[in-house]
Amino acid sequence: MSDLKPMGGDNIPWPWLRRGDDDAIPWNKIFGDGDPIPWAKKDAVPPGRWEPGIADYFAVQVGPFVDVTAQGMVSYSNTEVKLFRSAITVFPPEYVLLFQLPQIGLPMQKPFTVTASFMATERVSKVVVWDKKGEHDVEVVQAPW
């Protein structure tokens, strides 16, 4: 087993080839700060070219469930659209609409619809969504249930 080398060279640790190690997967040696996927925290924006988008918004509350929806158009067929929850801990939560721009894209107008959800123990009257045009106060429609 000692003559096995990782494909990337000797600098990449192979924890499964070492036996009796206290730290079976030494993430801090691979990534530096101990976090194996630093951008994968809840509602964190993954790496890439993200920019604010433009859309129309509406929100509906059915019991404890609140859905915030954005609808609009993107300029490239392979643009990814997401409603990310803001890192600010307020209730109701605030969202930001972001487009991930492709490095190579086919220019064409394509409609999109994205939804984000959260739970609420009381009635929510409005939700704030940020985009390229700034802050939007989205009225929450109360659905009968």
Salt bridges, closest charged atoms under 4 A:
ASP10 OD1 - LYS5 NZ 3.80
ASP21 OD2 - ARG18 NH2 2.87
ASP35 OD2 - LYS41 NZ 2.51
ASP43 OD2 - LYS42 NZ 3.05
GLU51 OE2 - LYS132 NZ 4.00
GLU80 OE2 - LYS82 NZ 3.52
ASP131 OD1 - HIS136 NE2 2.79
ASP137 OD1 - LYS126 NZ 3.50
